[in-house]
């Protein structure tokens, strides 16, 4: 443990000595400054995946403008060379969602360093993809479900856009029977949409974690959080969805979804592209 912390501290010192100065950013209310030791490891993992970063006072900022902090919550030894870690990452953008969204990273590894790195890597491959699209005018990496919101007499029409991050899917047995609708990025959200009816009517930016599993004995387990808080209304719908899966032994499906409000429809981009390709004669 001491050697791990020492090596990460060395990385931190090297980073701070060469990091460019950045304009200060206010941390969202209630968000702790980023853990300096974990920050050094997170920066290393981000840079290994071509995510350029800058260091601020108590936070890390990506070149995209997203800012984040990370804290350690738990480390537990489950057996020889089997360590479980839990961290919490809060992400915000000074313009688009200054209040921030929080999510937890649960990971396993042969030691603390590998477990922490695994949790960060999963966050980069899943959560960060959706978060990057959440600040783009037109999402580039994720599929989007768009809902129209009613406009009043004086209010302009707005859209609620559900940005469907990458899915994690594991099954221990090969598929013998095809699902009626094969698993795709829309499934977890469309199967649980009813549970989110009220929060979808708001203007809040939402970070939604969806997870459901079924073991080889048919035992179901589901988890759903909205901005880091438990959201039990979705659990019955998640388990009802998992009950319909063909038997493939132990199986889980997981996804991080962002819901945002936008003034422009995602379809406007394709329409403008078509117009430029086929100008009116």
N, C-alpha and C positions, 0 to 999 in steps of 0.2 A: 504493500500500500504506500509506504513512504517513498519507495523508489519511483512508483508511478507518479505520485504527486510532484516529486522533484523533477522528473523528466518533463512533465507538462508545464511546470513553473518555468523551466528553461525555455520551452517554446514560447511561453507568454512573454518572457523578457525579450526574446529575440523579436517577437512581433511588435511589441511596444516601441522598441528602439528604431524600427523602420516604418511604422505605420504612419500614414499621412494624417494631418490634423483635419478634423471635420467640424462643421458647424454644430453647435449643441442642439440636442433634441430633448424635449421634455418626456420623461417616462410617464405612461398612463397612470392615473390615480390607483394606488394600491399595488402597483407592480414593483417588485424589488429589483435593485440593480443586479445586473448579470453577475453570476459567480465567476470570479477571475480565472480560477483554475479550469473550470469546465469551458469557459470562453475560449481559452487557448486551444483546447482539444477540438471544440466545435469549429473554430476558424480553420484548423488544419484539415478537418473532414470536408468543410465547404470548399476550400481551395483545391483539394484533390478532385473535386467534381466541378471544376471551372466556375465556382461561385465566388466572385471577387468581393472582398469585404473591406470595410473601414472600421476603425475603433473609435467610439465616443465615450463620454463619461458615464459609465454604468450600462452601456448597451453596445451592440454590434449593428452596423448598418450595411446592408447589401447595396451594390451599385444600382439596383432597381429602385431603391428608396425605402424598401422594407427595413424596419428596425426590429431587433429582437433582444430578449434577455433569457437566460437559462439558469435554473436552480436545481440542485440535487435534492431529492426527496427521500430516497430509500436505497439501501444496499443490503442484500440478504444472501448469505451463503446457503445454497440448496444442496450441496454435496461437493465432492472433489472436482475441482475445475468446472464448477457450475455456479455462476454468480448471477443474481438478478438485480437490476438497477431500475430505478424510476426517476425520471427527471421531468421538469415542467418548462416548456418554452412558451413565452408570450410574444406575439408578433403584432406590430402596429405600423401604420403609415401616417405621417404627420398630416397629410391632406385627405386621404380617402377613408381611413378608419383610425383616428387618433386614440380612440378608447381601447383598442387592442382586442385580440382574441387569444385564448389560452388553450393549450392541449398538453396531454401527458404522454410520455414515451416510456413504455415498458419493454425491457430487453433482457436477453440472456447471453452470457458469454463465459469463456473459460476463466476469465479474470475480470476485474473491474474495468480496465481499459477497453477490452474487446466488447464488453456489454454496453458500456456508454457509447462507444463508437457505432455499434450496431443500432442502438436507439436513434442516434443522430442521423445515420444513413437512411433508416426507414423514414424519418421525418423529411429528409431532403427529397427522397424518391416519391413520397406520397403527398404530404401536407404542403410542402413548399411549392410543388407544381401548381396546386390549386390556388395558393396564395399569390403567386406571381400573376396568374391569369385574373385574379380579383382586382388588380390595379391596372389592367390593360383595358383600353377602350373596347377592343374586341378580343376576347380570349382566343389564344392561339394553340394551346396544348390540350385543352380539355373540351369534352362535349358539354353542351349547355342546354338546360331546359328553361324556356322563357315563359313567364306568366304575365299577362297584361293586368294592370291595376286600373280600377275605374278612375276616370278623371271627373272632377267637379266642374261647376260652371266657370270657375276662374283658374282652376289648377290644370296644368298640362298633364297629359298621359305619361305614366311611368311604367317601368317594367321591373319585375322581380326575376332575377336571373340566377339559376341554380347551376353552379359550376361544379361539374362532376370530376373530382380528382381521380387519379389512377386507383385501381382496385388491387388488393392483395387476396389471393385465392390459393388455398392448399387443400388437397384431397389425397388420402393415402392409398386409395384404390382406383384403378382405371374406370372410366365411364363405360357402363354396359348398356344403359338405357338413356336415350337422349331426353333432355329436358324439353318441355313444350316450348319454352323460350330460353335458349342458352344464355348463361350468365354474361352480362355485359355491364358497362359503367352506369347504365340507367336503373338497373334492377333494384338495388337496395333502396334507392330514394323513391322510386315509383311504388314499390311495395309498402312503403311507410308514409306516403305523402299525407294521408288523412291525419296522422298524428301531429303534423306540423302546420295544420291549417291556420291556427291563430298567429303563430310567429311569422308565417309567411306574409301576413297582412301588414306587418310593421315595416318600418324603414331600416331597422337595425341590420348591420352586417352580422351574419351568423357563421360560425365555424362548427360544422356538425360531424361528429365521429359516429360511424355506424359499424357495428360488429355483431356477427352471429356465428355460432358454431354448433355442430352436431357430432357426437362421438359415435363409435361403432355400435354402441348399445341404444342409440336413439336419444341420448340425453342432450338436451338443448341448453345453450347458454347465450345470452345476448347482452349487449351493452350499447348505450347511446348517450352521448353528451352533446350539449349545445354550449359553445363558448366555455368549455371545461366543466360545466355543471351537469349533473345527472339529469337525464330527460326520460323518465320512466314511461311516458305515454307511448313511446315507439316500441317498447319491448314486446308487447303481445303481437304486434304486427311483424316484427322481426322473427319471432319464434314460429308464427304461423307460416311465414315464408319458408323457413328452414324445414318445416315438416313436409314440404312438397318436393324437396330435393330427392333425386334418385340416390339409392344407397351407395356411398363411396367410402365407407369407413369413417375415420375422423376427417372432418371437413370444416373449414372456416372461410368466411368472406368478410372483407374489411374495406372501409373506404373513408376518406375525408372529403367533405363537401363544403363549399362556400356558397352562401346565399347573399346576394347584394341587390341594391336598387340602382337602376340606371335610367337615364333619360332617352337613350338611343337603343333601339332594338338591334339585336345581333344580326338581323336580316338586312339591315340597312347597308352594311358593308358589301354583302354579296350583290345587292341591287346596284350599288354605286359602281362596283367592278364590272358588272354586266353592261351598265350604261356607258362606261369608258371604252369597253371592248366593242360595243355596237352603237356608236353615236347616231343620233337622229340625223337623217339626211335632209 
